[in-house]
Amino acid sequence: MNPNNIIPQNDCDELRDLLPSYVIGATTGEETARVQILLQKCPEVAAEAGDYAQITIGLLETVDAIEPPANLRNRILEQAMAEPPVQENLPDADRIIKFSPWWAAAALFIILLATNLYWAANNFATQNELQDLQTQREIIYTLLSDGQFQQFELLSSDDNDTVLARLLWNTENNELAVFATNLPGLTSEQAYQVWLLNDDAVDSAGLLQIDSNNHAFLIIAPDTDLTGYTTVAISVEPASGSELPTNAPIAIGDIGA
Amino acid sequence: MVNHDKVETAADEILMRRIEKQDNKAFAELYDRFGARVYGMTYYILQNQTLAEEATQDTFMKVWTKATKWDPKRGALITWLLTIARYTAIDRLRIEKRETPNIAIGLDEMLHLIGQTNVIDENIWYDKKVVENLLKELTPEQRESIELAFFQGLTHSEIAEKLDLPLGTVKSRIRDGLQMLKGLWLHESE
């Protein structure tokens, strides 16, 4: 089923209205979340986002150069000498994780799954907010009903029963979203690292990013085909990550058929 | 004829590759070339010398530690620098005003979008005179709302409150203004 066939055209009109504001940063949080979902549904309109982004170059060019105070140069150079660039032993997240407009929808997916509607009904201030939440759920489920998405779970290694993380695999785009809302706390010297495994390799997929709500997520979009991996695991590693796992996985699960 | 843009981009690439290797002299060269542009941007947004200096310093440190992130295929080095400077300054501005950061489009997404366009002639936006002529086509009200969003990081609602206007008016000013600019650009590119 192609979701474009069931999403009303007025959603694309809504995106067309919001897109210019979205690109220059004028949308509110709710509008931004809405745009990021609609970008998935209306690829023709989404294609215009790059055009509006080009306009921002022009806006930047309207600002005149100003000669900075003379001592600023030395301050910056001294700080640079004192803080050499971090030599990451992991692939740079921005290099392995390509931009993907669906990430926002995917991130919303896990948050919505984690949000009990009964709780929401008692805690959201207005019916409109509740309605928005319900609408967003419906959109997410519509997305998921498309054959290109598959869901998997990573179970706790301790009891093999508790779901510690969920995976959403966009097979068409070769992207895998990892979400977790139940991971134990870490010290500042630790991080959760995600691994892709097959019979021959254990490859780092990057560190889970933790947001202010303690939701952990990572979008994996490797250059290699994800179907070449059979298993995904999460382990506790040093804060800067590790080339190979140094601890047993706390969560693990199979992907694929 | 030598394509000046290509020569400049190649020079930028060499400079940034040196910075990736922690070449302090290359970093100094980068500052000497672009420091005034970055400081001009942070000062324009913050309107305060001390804050602008701090935001400029933060911007260059981000470049120093993340030099590998610049992709010449996705836009000119100056655009990358000024976009980082804009985001850094707006973050600082909102902190100074004790406002929560706006969760609109993120820096990485913005940088990605800049590299995506179907229109051939994107160089037009690097020509300040052309840009100013295009901006003159906007109404003063459209330009004001766009500038408040782009350079002050204000949302529709915040602009409406600041200008004491209906929310719908602000939304339409921004939408219509940017759609007009896009149309003019496409026309110029033909």
Interface residues (C-beta under 8 A of the other chain):
Chain A: D17 L18 P20 S21 Y22 V23 I24 G25 A26 T27 T28 G29 E31 T32 A47 E48 A49 G50 D51 Y52 A53 Q54 I55 T56 I57 G58 L59 L60 E61 T62 V63 D64 A65 I66 E67 P68 P69 L72 R73 R75 I76 L77 Q79 A80 M81 E83 P84 P85 V86 D92 D94 R95 F99
Chain B: E20 Q22 N24 F27 A28 Y31 D32 G35 A36 R37 Y39 G40 M41 Y43 Y44 Q49 A52 E53 T56 Q57 F60 M61 W64 T65 K66 A67 T68 K69 G75 T79 L82 T83 R86 I90 N102 I103 A104 I105 D108 E109 M110 H112 L113 I114 G115 Q116 T117 N118 V119 E122 I124 W125 Y126 D127 K128 V131 E132 L134 L135 S145 I146 E147 A149 F150 F151 G153 L154 T155 H156 S157 I159 K171 I174 R175 G177 L178 Q179 L181 K182 W185
